[in-house]
Amino acid sequence: MDPRLLELVAAARAVQGAFPLPKGLDAGSVAAAVRSATGKIYTGICLDLNCGIGFCAEHAAVAEMLKQRETRVLAVVAVAASALSRPAGGAGSCSCRSTRATPAVT
């Protein structure tokens, strides 16, 4: 695997790990890492909530990137407990729309 992708996988694994929230909810079972056009890596975790505001790790990572006013995605990875995961259904298209770039989704 490309060393740049391995670096993204390592960044995502560093924040991945499910943990319980009150009332049987959880977060962190999936984590994602995004590399921006400047080379900076942003990470995020999923939130599994039953109140309608849960979201996927890829969205959280892109939001972190956008907070820094970066708008171009070069690559995205998502990881679950012991495997790489395809980015969640809408994450790739969401990234494209919100960042005006086509990410290399791995």
N, C-alpha and C positions, 0 to 999 in steps of 0.2 A: 504494500500500500504506500502511496505517496507520503513522504514525511510531513507535508503540510496538512494532510488529512489526519494523519496519526496525532499531530499536535491538537487538532480540533477534537478528536475523540478523547484525548487525555483531559482536555479542558472540560468537556461535557461530563466525563466520568468523575471528575473532581467535585461536581455539585450534585450528581445523581445519587439517589438513595431515598426511598420512600420513608415518610415519617407521618405519624398520625396527627390529625387535627381534631378539635372537639367534635362530638356527635358523629363519630364513625367516618369522617371525611379524611382525605389524605392528600399529600403533595409530594413531588419529587420522584415518583416512580419512573418518570422519563425526564431526561435532561437533553438540552441541545446547546450547540456552540455555533456561532456565526462568525465568519471572518469578513471584515469590512474591506473596502477598497484600500484603506490606509494600512491594512495588515493587522489591525487590532482585533482581538477575539472577545466576543461578548457571549455570555451564557444565560440560560434560563431554565426553569423547571416547570413541570406541569402542575396545575391545580385541579384536583378532582372534587368539585363542590356540587351539591345538589340544589343550589339556589339560582342556577342559571348564569353564574359568572365565572365558572371554571374555564381554563384555557390551556392550550398546549404549550410545551416547552419552547418550541420554535417561535411562537408569538412573543413569549417572554424575552427571548434572546434578541429578537428584532426590536422590541420596545426599548431594551437597554441600549442598543445601538443608536436608535433614533433620539434618545434622550441626550446623546452626545452630539447630535446634529450631523451624524453620518448617515448617508442615504444610499450607499451602494453595497450590495452583498456579493461576495465572491464565492463563498461556499457555505453550506449548512450541513451539519450532521446531527443526528438524534441517537441517543443510546437509552436502552432499557437495561434492566438488571444484568444480563449477561450477554447481550447482543446489540449490534447496531440495529437501528430501526429506520425504516423509510420515514422521512418527515411526514407529519400528519397531513391528511387529505388537503385541507385548504392552505396549509402553511406555505407551500411553494408559490401558489398564486398570490397569497397575501403578501409575501415578501416581494414579489415582482411589482405588485401595484404600489406598495408603500415605499419602495426604494428605487423605483424607476430603473431597475436593472434585472437581468435574468440570472438568478443564482445558479451556481453549479451545485445541484442537490445530490448528496451522497447518502 
